[in-house]
Amino acid sequence: MGFFTFLAALCAAVIAFEIASVIQTLLFGQRRSVLDGYIQDREDLSDLPLQRRRTSLEAILIAVFPKRFSERSAENVTDVVALLRRSGYYYPTPGHFYAAAIRDFSQYLTVGAILAVGLVILDMPVAAVPILAIYIVLGLRRPYSRLRNIAKRREVAMKNNMLMGLSVLQSLMTVSTGSQQAFTEVSKIGGPFCNLLGLLSVQMEKKDPEAAVEIVKAHLPSPNDLEANLFFKDVLAYFQKMRPILASVTALRDSVHRLVLDNTEERAALVRQRANLFGIISIMGLLLSLILPYMGVGF
């Protein structure tokens, strides 16, 4: 009992400190560090960017679980960077990702703790522990599942954008436009595939073709994307072995076109199936609403 009393007092002290910090910020504003002015050799600190102060809960989480929430100590930084690349850099840096992970976990932990306390007050302590555990697991998995869902949506949008990009690329190469210039022009369209062509054009200026292609392939929303891997394989063969690329682009465009049509027909069939199912359910509901009142007359 004494431990829970101490824990409650500690939580109350942290909450009081956060409330006092918010009041201070509202009344006096957020202060800049004078040390920043000396570091940047400035006398006027008015144009220095303001950074959001971590809450006490976030600081405690970083101190207690550095391998989970600290960018410098985390063990899965490589996996996080790979997810960021696949998602199209939904977060600019791993630091932004871990900051979002701390916020998500703090929110889920707070909600889970409130529900657990409410269940204990209602004399249901047995259900409090599973509820709290569920919210903790959801809070830990939420930032990673968000990135995976974004990568999945980017993968779906990849094919439509690839069809458009290959069509424009085919038109440019037909009129004898250089490959890198064609990649740059196609990148102006925007979208997952066209942006990758822009990245490829930039990397070609800095690195050899094989290294540039490997960097671009690391940014694919799905590493197993067959059409995209075939395209970059043809690009690599063009730069290394001078193999003609226009015929490959034309054939790949036709393949992607058929794939987009098949996916569209599949989605349309799924919509029709759902519409038929909803129609059957609505008819059954209407029939039951007409029959059930008469079935209850004899009771």
Residue pairs with C-beta under 8 A, 6 or more apart in sequence:
14 56
14 57
17 56
18 55
18 56
21 53
30 50
30 53
32 45
32 48
32 50
34 45
36 45
36 48
37 43
37 44
37 45
37 48
40 48
42 48
54 62
55 106
57 106
57 109
57 110
58 102
58 103
58 106
61 68
61 69
61 102
61 105
61 106
62 69
62 70
62 102
66 72
66 73
66 74
67 73
67 74
67 75
68 74
68 101
68 140
69 98
69 101
69 102
69 105
70 98
71 77
71 94
71 95
71 98
74 80
74 94
74 98
77 94
80 94
80 97
80 98
81 94
82 218
83 144
83 147
83 148
83 151
84 90
84 91
84 94
84 97
84 147
85 218
85 219
86 147
86 151
86 154
86 219
86 220
86 221
86 222
86 223
87 147
87 150
87 151
87 154
87 221
88 150
88 151
88 154
88 192
88 195
88 219
88 221
90 146
90 147
90 150
91 97
91 100
91 147
97 143
97 147
100 143
101 142
101 143
104 139
104 142
104 143
105 136
105 139
105 140
105 142
106 139
107 139
108 135
108 136
108 138
108 139
108 142
109 135
109 136
109 139
111 135
112 131
112 132
112 134
112 135
112 136
112 139
113 132
115 128
115 131
115 132
115 135
116 128
116 129
116 131
116 132
117 128
119 125
119 127
119 128
119 131
120 128
151 221
151 222
152 221
154 192
154 221
155 221
155 222
155 225
157 191
157 192
158 192
158 193
158 220
158 221
158 222
158 225
158 228
159 227
159 256
159 259
159 260
159 263
160 260
161 189
161 191
161 192
161 193
161 194
162 192
162 193
162 227
162 228
162 231
162 256
163 253
163 256
163 257
163 260
164 189
164 191
164 194
165 186
165 189
165 191
165 193
165 194
165 197
166 231
166 249
166 252
166 253
166 256
167 253
168 185
168 186
168 189
169 182
169 183
169 186
169 197
169 249
170 246
170 249
170 250
170 253
172 181
172 182
172 185
172 186
173 179
173 182
173 245
173 246
173 249
174 246
177 185
179 235
179 238
179 239
179 245
180 201
180 204
180 205
183 197
183 198
183 200
183 201
183 204
184 197
184 198
184 201
186 194
186 197
186 198
187 194
187 195
187 197
187 198
187 199
187 201
188 194
188 198
192 221
193 228
196 216
196 219
196 220
196 228
199 215
199 216
199 219
200 212
200 213
200 216
200 232
200 235
203 211
203 212
203 215
203 216
204 212
204 239
206 212
207 215
209 235
209 236
209 239
209 240
210 236
210 240
213 232
213 235
213 236
216 232
217 223
217 228
217 229
217 232
220 228
220 229
227 252
227 255
227 256
227 259
230 252
231 248
231 249
231 252
234 243
234 245
234 248
234 249
234 252
235 245
237 243
237 245
238 244
238 245
238 248
